[in-house]
Each structure stands twice: as structure tokens, then as C-alpha cells.
Amino acid sequence: MAELFVRNVDDQVLQEFKQFVLSKYGKLRGVLSIEVTEALRFYLEHHKDKVLANFKKHLEKPKKKHIRLLLWLYKYDGELISDRVLKHYIQTGLGIVSKPTIKDYLNFAMAFLWEEQVDRSTKPVTVYYSIRKDEIKRFLEKHGIKVEEVTEEKLTIQKRSIEISETEIERRDERVTRREIAAYALELRQQGYSLQEIEDRVQDLGFDYDKRKLKWLMQTFGLKEADLV
């Protein structure tokens, strides 16, 4: 049987769990592992499908920034990569600022990494991963991308209404106005794109606008409610 050693568990939660096991069996020795296994199984049964469904969506139709992230990992020079370096690239290299979106990209990357070691001398602790480059290569080739032939220039996102390079998106001193974003969204809407498709395209450009914000922008700068149904 596998062994599990876990640190930094909440004292109160652990105490309540042990009290539950003690009340059920009248002892802890020999039965605590049974209940821990059942607790883990219960958690997976109620959360796994939701997480896998979200991840599966990325696997079936990855965005351009997911592709850029994988190419960066594939070309990363080093045997191990830390979670801090990975998060830094997502924030600065991809221009992601929303915490939920950063977490989403981190979770996507985890499918191509393997945890090797944890440095507990840092606060917070630093986790080091090895990169499963064979898996990355297979995934990219499945989506028609040969890693040896791709350059950074080929990964530049092509825009329609607003002509902004990836570098400009990442520079904090060069902001795109809401009017420009609205103009881009309006053009896509008039071409028949759904609000979800417009949200995906705008977020691919590095702007943290959901459907609600985009709908408000388009109403503010021209489109009526009836046009957004």
C-alpha cells in the first residue's frame, strides 16, 4: 500500500477528522488510513469531472497563448523549472493579469510537467518540475504544429481592428483604450461572432474582459441590447 506524508494540514480540520474516525470505530490505529482513502475518493468523485471538463476544453481547442506556453516550455533551457518561473512567464510573457486566468494556465501546464522536488526553505515553498517534452511535442503536432519550425514571430496574434503587437500588450505603459477594444468587439459582433467567441478573441489579445464587460462596452459605444441577443 502507498504511504502518504502530508505537512501543514489545518490543525482544527485534522482534529475534527480524527474525532469523526474515533467516534465511528472507537479507535484510530488501523482505520485512519481507510477513512483518509474514502475522503480522497469522495473528493475526487465530486470535483474531478468539473476540473477534467475544463482541462479537456483546452486540450480540444487550445488558445494561441496555450500554444505559446507549451512552445516556451518545450524550448526551456534547464533540467527543472520552478513554479515561480512558470508563473512569471504566464504573467509577463503572455500578459495574463487575472488571478483566475493565471491559475487556469498553470493548471493547463501541469498536464505536461512532473513534480520532482519541493524546496521548503522558501516562503512560500518552491516546487520544481521536470518538463515532459515528448508529451508537449505530441500535443503540438496533433494540432498541426511542428516545434522545430515555429519561431516567436509565427506565434504573433493577428488582429483585425486594433493593430497592437504582442510586445505592446505586455508593456504596462502602452494601454489600449476601452474604445479600441469596443471597436474590435463591435466589428466581430457585426460579422456574426457570438459573445463567447468575442470574449475568447479579446482574451487571446491579453485583455481581461468577460462577456458581461464586453456587452457593456458594446452598448456604451454603439450596439443596442437587441443586437446582443
C-alpha positions as CSV (number, residue, x, y, z in Angstrom):
1,M,0.0,0.0,0.0
2,A,1.1,3.5,-0.7
3,E,2.3,5.8,2.1
4,L,1.2,9.5,2.4
5,F,3.1,12.1,4.4
6,V,1.4,15.5,4.4
7,R,2.6,18.6,6.3
8,N,0.8,21.8,7.1
9,V,-2.7,20.3,7.4
10,D,-5.1,22.6,9.2
11,D,-5.0,21.6,12.9
12,Q,-8.7,22.1,13.5
13,V,-9.7,20.1,10.4
14,L,-7.4,17.3,11.3
15,Q,-8.6,17.2,14.8
16,E,-12.3,17.1,13.7
17,F,-11.5,14.3,11.2
18,K,-9.7,12.2,13.8
19,Q,-12.6,12.7,16.2
20,F,-15.0,11.5,13.5
21,V,-13.0,8.4,12.9
22,L,-12.7,7.7,16.6
23,S,-16.5,8.1,17.0
24,K,-17.1,5.7,14.1
25,Y,-14.6,3.0,15.0
26,G,-13.7,3.6,18.7
27,K,-10.0,3.7,17.7
28,L,-7.6,5.4,15.2
29,R,-4.9,2.8,14.7
30,G,-5.5,0.7,11.6
31,V,-8.6,2.5,10.4
32,L,-7.5,6.1,9.9
33,S,-5.9,5.2,6.6
34,I,-9.2,3.7,5.5
35,E,-11.1,6.9,6.2
36,V,-8.4,9.0,4.5
37,T,-8.7,6.9,1.4
38,E,-12.5,7.3,1.4
39,A,-12.2,11.0,2.0
40,L,-9.9,11.3,-1.0
41,R,-12.2,9.2,-3.1
42,F,-15.2,11.3,-2.2
43,Y,-13.4,14.5,-3.1
44,L,-12.4,13.1,-6.5
45,E,-15.9,11.9,-7.3
46,H,-17.3,15.4,-6.6
47,H,-14.6,17.5,-8.2
48,K,-12.7,15.6,-10.8
49,D,-15.3,15.8,-13.6
50,K,-15.5,19.6,-13.3
51,V,-11.7,20.0,-13.4
52,L,-11.3,17.5,-16.2
53,A,-14.1,19.1,-18.3
54,N,-12.4,22.5,-18.1
55,F,-9.0,20.9,-19.0
56,K,-10.5,18.8,-21.8
57,K,-11.8,22.0,-23.4
58,H,-8.2,23.4,-23.6
59,L,-7.0,20.1,-25.0
60,E,-9.6,20.0,-27.7
61,K,-9.3,23.7,-28.7
62,P,-6.2,25.3,-27.1
63,K,-5.9,29.1,-27.5
64,K,-2.9,30.7,-29.1
65,K,-1.5,31.6,-25.7
66,H,-1.8,27.9,-24.6
67,I,0.3,27.0,-27.7
68,R,2.9,29.8,-26.8
69,L,3.1,28.5,-23.3
70,L,3.8,24.9,-24.5
71,L,6.4,26.1,-27.0
72,W,8.2,28.1,-24.3
73,L,8.2,25.1,-22.0
74,Y,9.5,22.9,-24.9
75,K,12.4,25.3,-25.6
76,Y,13.1,26.0,-21.9
77,D,16.8,25.6,-21.2
78,G,17.2,23.7,-18.0
79,E,16.5,20.3,-16.4
80,L,14.0,21.6,-13.9
81,I,11.6,24.6,-13.9
82,S,10.2,26.1,-10.8
83,D,6.6,27.1,-10.2
84,R,7.7,30.7,-9.7
85,V,9.5,30.9,-13.1
86,L,6.4,29.4,-14.8
87,K,4.0,31.8,-13.2
88,H,6.3,34.7,-14.0
89,Y,6.3,33.8,-17.7
90,I,2.5,33.5,-17.7
91,Q,2.2,37.0,-16.2
92,T,4.9,38.7,-18.2
93,G,5.5,36.6,-21.3
94,L,1.8,36.0,-22.0
95,G,0.5,39.2,-20.4
96,I,-2.0,37.4,-18.2
97,V,-3.1,39.5,-15.2
98,S,-6.3,38.0,-13.9
99,K,-5.7,35.6,-11.0
100,P,-8.3,33.0,-12.1
101,T,-6.8,33.1,-15.6
102,I,-3.3,32.7,-14.3
103,K,-4.4,29.6,-12.3
104,D,-6.1,28.3,-15.4
105,Y,-2.9,28.5,-17.4
106,L,-0.9,27.0,-14.5
107,N,-3.3,24.0,-14.4
108,F,-3.0,23.6,-18.2
109,A,0.8,23.5,-17.9
110,M,0.6,20.9,-15.1
111,A,-0.5,18.3,-17.6
112,F,2.9,18.5,-19.2
113,L,5.0,18.7,-16.1
114,W,6.1,16.2,-13.4
115,E,6.8,17.3,-9.8
116,E,10.4,16.4,-8.9
117,Q,11.2,18.2,-5.6
118,V,10.0,20.8,-3.2
119,D,12.2,23.4,-1.5
120,R,10.6,24.1,1.9
121,S,13.3,26.7,2.8
122,T,11.5,29.4,0.8
123,K,8.3,31.1,1.7
124,P,6.1,30.1,0.1
125,V,7.7,26.8,-0.8
126,T,9.1,26.4,-4.3
127,V,8.1,23.4,-6.4
128,Y,10.4,22.2,-9.2
129,Y,9.1,20.3,-12.2
130,S,10.7,18.3,-15.0
131,I,9.2,19.1,-18.4
132,R,7.6,16.2,-20.4
133,K,8.8,17.5,-23.7
134,D,7.7,14.3,-25.6
135,E,4.2,14.9,-24.5
136,I,4.3,18.6,-25.5
137,K,5.7,17.7,-28.9
138,R,2.9,15.1,-29.5
139,F,0.2,17.5,-28.4
140,L,1.5,20.3,-30.6
141,E,1.9,18.0,-33.6
142,K,-1.6,16.8,-33.1
143,H,-2.7,20.4,-33.6
144,G,-0.6,20.8,-36.7
145,I,2.5,22.5,-35.2
146,K,6.0,21.2,-35.7
147,V,8.0,22.6,-32.8
148,E,11.3,22.7,-34.8
149,E,9.7,25.0,-37.4
150,V,8.0,27.5,-35.1
151,T,9.6,30.9,-34.3
152,E,8.3,33.5,-31.9
153,E,7.3,35.7,-34.9
154,K,4.9,32.9,-36.1
155,L,3.1,33.0,-32.8
156,T,2.2,36.7,-33.0
157,I,-1.6,37.1,-32.8
158,Q,-3.1,38.6,-35.8
159,K,-5.6,41.4,-35.0
160,R,-8.3,43.0,-37.2
161,S,-9.4,46.4,-35.9
162,I,-6.6,47.2,-33.4
163,E,-3.1,46.9,-34.6
164,I,-1.1,46.1,-31.5
165,S,1.9,43.8,-31.3
166,E,2.5,41.3,-28.5
167,T,5.2,43.5,-27.1
168,E,2.9,46.4,-26.8
169,I,0.3,44.3,-25.0
170,E,3.0,43.3,-22.4
171,R,4.3,46.8,-21.8
172,R,2.3,48.4,-19.0
173,D,3.0,52.0,-20.2
174,E,1.2,51.4,-23.5
175,R,-2.5,51.0,-22.8
176,V,-5.2,50.2,-25.3
177,T,-8.3,52.3,-24.7
178,R,-11.7,50.8,-24.0
179,R,-12.9,52.5,-27.2
180,E,-10.4,50.5,-29.2
181,I,-11.4,47.2,-27.5
182,A,-15.1,48.1,-28.1
183,A,-14.4,48.8,-31.8
184,Y,-12.8,45.5,-32.2
185,A,-15.6,43.7,-30.3
186,L,-18.2,45.6,-32.4
187,E,-16.6,44.6,-35.6
188,L,-16.6,40.9,-34.6
189,R,-20.2,41.1,-33.5
190,Q,-21.3,42.7,-36.8
191,Q,-19.5,39.8,-38.6
192,G,-21.7,37.3,-36.7
193,Y,-19.4,36.2,-33.8
194,S,-21.1,35.2,-30.6
195,L,-20.3,36.9,-27.3
196,Q,-18.3,33.8,-26.2
197,E,-16.2,33.9,-29.4
198,I,-15.6,37.6,-28.9
199,E,-14.5,37.0,-25.3
200,D,-12.1,34.3,-26.4
201,R,-10.6,36.5,-29.1
202,V,-10.2,39.6,-26.8
203,Q,-8.6,37.4,-24.0
204,D,-6.3,36.0,-26.6
205,L,-5.0,39.5,-27.1
206,G,-4.2,39.7,-23.4
207,F,-7.2,41.8,-22.2
208,D,-9.2,40.5,-19.2
209,Y,-12.7,41.2,-20.4
210,D,-15.5,38.7,-19.9
211,K,-18.8,38.7,-21.8
212,R,-20.5,41.0,-19.3
213,K,-17.9,43.7,-19.6
214,L,-17.7,43.3,-23.4
215,K,-21.5,43.6,-23.7
216,W,-21.4,46.8,-21.6
217,L,-18.6,48.2,-23.8
218,M,-20.5,47.5,-27.0
219,Q,-23.7,49.1,-25.6
220,T,-21.7,52.1,-24.5
221,F,-20.1,52.6,-27.9
222,G,-22.9,51.7,-30.2
223,L,-24.7,48.4,-30.1
224,K,-28.2,48.2,-28.6
225,E,-29.5,45.4,-26.4
226,A,-31.4,43.8,-29.2
227,D,-28.2,43.5,-31.2
228,L,-26.5,41.4,-28.5
229,V,-29.1,38.7,-28.1
